[in-house]
Amino acid sequence: MSEGLAPEWVLWAAENLLSGAAPATVARALAEGGVPPEIAEAQIAAIRAAPAYDGLRRRLVRGRMLERFAAVRLAHRDGLAVLPDVDLETFHRAYWVGGQPLVLTDAIHFAALRWTFAGLAERYGEVEVEVNTGRTEARRRSHVEREATRTTFGALLRELDRPGNDRYAVSRNGLLAVPGLAPLAADRQPLPPFLDAGRPLPSLWVGPAGTRTDWHYDTHDVLLVQVLGRKRFAIASPEHPAWFEDTDGFYATAEVEADHVVELAPGQALFLPVGWWHRVDALEPSITATFLGFRWPNDWHAYRPDHRT
């Protein structure tokens, strides 16, 4: 098909034809670029006759219609819901099934809300834990959480007075899976009705002011509960297709524009449905607990990124 026409011209012509440009317009542009008119017309005919062309055209049409549907949904969407509490049926119907984020200001009454940094250091200071390090030196956003070092829980807590983003106990460090910290898991009681006590333990995120998790999305629904300190959460709907065009794993490579920004204080929670973009900034030394154990299945394998790291 590409005889007489450079591959970059073939791709250019195919892209424009699939985008809706008239064949005569594409042929004229090729001729203006120095391609003999007879070769330009023959190549356009060959592109349009190729077996893969019609399949690509159908996929692009489907993609454009989904983009238009997403734009309609965004135009009709209400603001971020902020409620003191929510009953199980409403949560399931309006937020879980509806795929809408929700801030809860008075629904969480965990025993963990009585924690203090000093008290944790006194009881568990000698427990050895893993901490994510080398964050500021990572060359790619998807590599930020790859490095870790061993330390004690007390040393981690003592360093919380030093703002920065280089040392952060994150989900993959598995603090609550450490035997010496196992008693802390019981402090997630009492659970709100939409969480399941039999599901996986929550994750703890422990770090100073200045820790940041850049724009990314998850393949599960998540409840983020602020236990100590304050954090700012910027969130954006997955119904912005352009932000998925060039990602680094689960991370955005371009700056995402937030649809909503919310600050959580201790005892407040954010329900974030699968796929929602979010960026998290610690405003103070903080502990956040993240829960994936809901009463309904919560692992969306098909939503993993196409880009491999």
N, C-alpha and C positions, 0 to 999 in steps of 0.2 A: 504493500500500500504506500510505502514511503519513497518509492523509486522516483528520483528527480526532485524530491522535496526533503529538506533537512528535518530531522526528528523534532526539533524545537518548533518548526513551522507546522508540522502535523499536529502536535499537541496544542499549539495556539489555535489552529483552525478548529479542532475538535472542541476545545473549550468554548469558543465563541458560538459554534453551531449549537452545542448543548445548552448554551445560555439563552438561545432564542434568536440569534442573529440570522438574517436571511442569507442563504447560500450566495446570492449575487453580491451581497455586501462583503462577505468574507473573501470571495474571489477577487473583488476589486481591491481590497486591502492587501491581499497577497501580491497582486500585480503591481501595486504602488510600492511594495517592498522589494521589487525586482524579480519576482517569480513570473515566468512566461505565462500569459493568460491560459493557454491550452493546458499547461501542467497544473495550474491552480484549479481549473474547472474539473480536470480528471481526478485530482486528489480529493477534492471536496466530494465528488460523486463516490469515490472509493471509501472515504470515511463514513459517509451516510449509509453505504451498503454493507459495511462490516457487521458481522453478527453481534458483536459486543455493543455496538452503538445504540441500538434500540433499548437494550437492557439498561445502559447507563442513563439514557434519556428518561426512562420510567423512574429510575431511582432518584434522579434530580427533581423530577416533577413531584414525587412523593415528599422529598426533603423540603422543597419550597412550600408545599401545602402545610407541612408540619410547622414550618417557621411562621407562616401566616396565622395558623391556629394558636401558636404560642403567643404571638403578638396580641391577638384578640384576648387571650386569657390575662395577659399582663395588663392590658388596658382596663379590664373589668375587675381586677383584683383589689380587695380592700386592703387597708393598712395592716401592719403586724398586730395580731391579737395579743392583748395583755389582760390576763384575768387573775384574780386572787387564787381561784381553784377551779377544777372542772370535774364533772362526774364521768364515770367510765363510758357510758353510752355516747355522750357528747364528744369526749376525746377521740373515741374510735371512729365515729362517723365524720366529724368535722375536720379533724387534724390528722389522724393516722391514715384513714382511707382518703381523705381529701388532700393529703400531701401539703398541708399548710403549717408553717411554723407557729409556735405559741410560746409566749412568756408567762410563767406562773410566778406570782409574787408571794403567795402564802399557802402553797400546797405541800411544801417540803418541811418535815419536822424531824429530820434525822437526829439521832443522838450525836452524830458527828458535828453538828452545829455548835456543840459545846467544846469542841477541840480548841486548844490554843497552841501556838508554836512552842511556847516554853514547856507546856505540859507534855506534848509529844516528844520533845527532846529529852525530857526527864525520864519518861517511861521506856522509850524505844531508841535512845541515842546511840547505843552500841550495836544496833542491828546493821549488818552489812547489806547494802543495796547497790543497785546499778543506776547510773545517771547518764543521760544523753549529753555528750560533750562534742566539741568541735563544730558546733552549729554555725558559727559565724565564718568559718573557713570553708564550708561546703561550697563547691562550685555550681552545684545544681540544687534546686529546691527539693527534688526527690531524694537527695542524699543527706539532707539536714539531720535526719534521725538515725543515720547508719553507725555513728561512732558512740561508744559508751565506755565508762570507766567505773571501777568499783570504789566505793567510799562508805562511810557510815551514815545512817539516817541523821544522826546528830550533826555531822559535818555539813550535810546538805542544808539542814535547817539553819545552822549558824551563818551560812553564806547567803541567806535570803536578804540580808541587809545591803548586799552589793548588787545594784541594778545591772541588768545585762541580759543577753540572749544566748550565752555560750554554755550554760549549765542548766539543765531542765530535766526533771524526772517526768517522762512522758508515758503514754499508754504502753508502748512496747517494753518499757523497763519493768512492768509487772510488779509494782510495789506490794499489792495485796496478795500476790502469790508467794511472797517471801514468808517462810514460816514464822519468823520473829515478829512480823507485822500482822499476822493472821487475825489477832483479836480485833483489829480495827474494822474488819469486814462486818462484824456484828453491829457496828454503829450506823449502818445504812437503814436501820429500822427506825420508825415504821415506814414501810413502803407505800407510795401512792397506789391506787387500785389498778393502774394500767401497767405496773411493773410486776415481774414474776420472780419471787424469791428463789425459785429453783433454777433460774437461768444463770448464765456466767456472771462472775463477780464484776463489779464495776472497775474501772481504771482510775487511778489517781494521777493528777498532773500537779507537780509541786515545783514552784520556781519563784524567782524574785520579780520585782517590777521590771518591765522591759522585755520579758520573754514574749516571743511572737511566733505564731503558726501562720504562715502565709496562706493566701487564697488557695483552697483545695475543696474537694468534695469527697463524700464517703459513700460506700456501697451498702449502707444500712441506715435505719432511723436511729437517732441518738437523743438521749436526754442529758443535758449538761447542767450539773448542779454546782453552784458556787458555794463552797464550804467556808473558806477564809479569804479575805481580801476581795478586791474588785477586779473585774475584767470587762473589756469592751469587745463585743462581738459585732462584726460587720457581716451581713448576710445578703445573698443575692440568689434570685430564682434560677433554677436550671433551664428555664424557658428563654434563655439568651443563647441561641445556638452558636454564635460567633466565638464565644469563650471556650468552646470545646475544640476549635479548629486546630489549635497548636498547644498541646499540654505536655508537661513533663510528668508522666505517670498520672497521679491524682491532682497535681498542682497546675495552676494556671501560669502560663509564661508571660502573659500580658496583664496589666493592671485591670482588675475587675471593678466595675462601678457598683457600689452597694445599693441595694434596694432599701435596706433598713440598717440602723445602727442602734444597739442597745447595750447598756451597762448593767451587769449583774452584780448585786451585793450579796453577802452571805445569806443563804436561805432562799435565794431566788433561782429559777431554773429556766432553761431554754430548750424546748423540743424542736429538733431540727430534722425534717424528713430527708430521706435518701436523696442524694443528688444536689442538695442545696449547697451552693458555694458559701464558704465562710472563712473569715480571717479573725484571729483571736489575739488580743493584746492585753497583757497583764498590766494593770495600772498600779498595783501594789503587790507585795509578797502575797502569794495566793496558793490555795489548794482548790482544785476543781475535781469533781467526780463525774465520770461519764458512764452512762448506763446503756447497754444494748439489749438487756434481758426484758423484753416486753412480753405481753401475754399472747402475742401473735408472731408467726414466723418473720424473721428479720435478717435475711442474708440474700442480697440481690446480686447473684453472681453475674448476671447478664450486663450489669451496669459497670463492670470493670473497664478501665481505659483501653483503647486500641493500641496506644503507644507503649512500647516496651522499654524498660530501663535496664 
